[in-house]
Amino acid sequence: MRTVYRIVAGLVAVEVVVQAMAIVLAVAGEGKWIEDGGVLDKAVVESQETVFPEVIGYAVHGINGTTVIPLTALILLVVSFFAKTAGAVKWAGLVLLLVVVQALLGIFSHIVPLLGALHGLNALLLFLAAIRAARLGRDQVVSPVADPGARLTAQP
């Protein structure tokens, strides 16, 4: 289970990278589209029309941030109880907490744009926590626990 824990923690980190790539793709595509004469207004935002191909980045960012990453972090927390690695539950709990904070910052940044800066900062913290969790136990050696009541006897 230790390996599963490390893989799932690594997946959280990879998903944070995917999030960054997706949002930058969308914003860069939107900027180019506007530079080429596109007009961005509420009607365009609310339409189902794909006005520039990079708009898919917004969908990827939204789906990953509201579904994929929270589920992966929850799986990490469940697996952490079986990983038998020192600190696994603590780090998985921190990852899940940072994911919840990240989702809330993302939602409320549409109301208070300044929270968008904290959304970016928290993403970095989440990435670092997931990497730290993935590195747990990689150098630990599993040794049998001695029975304190056992007596040593010499065998001829």
Buried (B, 14 or more C-beta within 10 A) or exposed (E): EBEBBBEBBBBBBBBBEBBBEBBEBBBEBBBEBEEEEEEEEEEBEEEEEEBBEBBBBBEBBBEBBEEBBBEBBBBBBEBBEEBEBEBBBEBBBBBBBBBEBBBBBBEBBEEEEEBBEBBBEBBEBBBEBBBBBBEBBEEEEEEEEEEEEEEEEEEE
